[in-house]
Amino acid sequence: MVESLTMRIAEKGKLAVAGAIIGIAAIVLTVLGNPGNMGFCIACFLRDTAGAMHLHTVPIVEYVRPEIIGIILGSFVLSVITGDFRPRGGSSPLLRFIIAFIVMVGALVFLGCPLRMVIRLGGGDLNALVGLLGFIAGIGVGCIFLANGFTLGKAEKQTRLEGTAIPFMTILLFVLFLAVPSLFLFSETGPGSMHAPAAASLLAGLAVGVASQRTRLCMAGGIRDIFLVRDFTLISGFVAIFIAVLAGNLITGKFSLGFADQPVSHPMHLWNFLGMAAVGLGSVMLGGCPLRQLILAGEGSSDSAVAVLGMIAGSAFAHNFSLASSANTGPGINGKIAVVGGILILLAIASIVTLRERRK
């Protein structure tokens, strides 16, 4: 009992340090040029990168985000060093792609991933509190399915070539970004035009990748553990992120409490709630939030690599077909239909898979 308690305290300490590193990195990147309350956002950064690669046609969100490259490479390098690099996958790839696609649509209706949600809260954006309630609700529903046997299947061992595919593609993207920038699109206005220097962004991404890989940091996983096993260990990392971001914003004078006039945000409460509910439910079904999917892809999981590709496709589709929200005004009719339809699809998938598993 004492040994178990000591281990939990040590684990919470590691998560707190990791959270502080991520929170500080987010504040520093914002000071260096990233959009307000967007020091780190997996959804936004994948969307910007998709735009830079000509996958969507919205000119204000186009930029190859080195943070994404750093996260994957940080996880990959450290997992190789520590022996955690284990190529595996092959369980329900198409379902994972669809679920991840819907997760991205929900995130872009809310305007942020779970990590940015916490960062927005640390900046005083109360719209993110509404999103948090939706995120918790979505995870709660997902936990009901998990408790009744939902699973996307067991991952099988795969070749090292399969496991290194996403890290290799990431390296190739960064080399092309530096050597042949004319291949990519770059925003001249809007969030895509606002970014920290590439070197600082890459270093921050590497730090986040390393910290997250060592601690299994996952917002969805933390709340899931509270619901299923009353374990508050994993959530402590995101509490630390919130505290670090809050402190940083207070020090730099960027804290602004309220619903209105928040950077890259909107006050449409129902759609903030439903957008993050889709993210929460989908993340539980995938086995991790968008940040966790990047980390697992770096560790050699082709299942998570498929999820990352699904999120990239979702971001491109969301902007090509006007599903994403606009700052201040929220989602249009296309986005509203997409997020409700997405939740219904997730519920259908979860119900069918759960019934199948219970009949075995």
Order of alpha helices (4+ residues) and beta strands (2+ residues): alpha-alpha-alpha-beta-alpha-alpha-alpha-beta-alpha-alpha-alpha-alpha-alpha-alpha-alpha-alpha-alpha
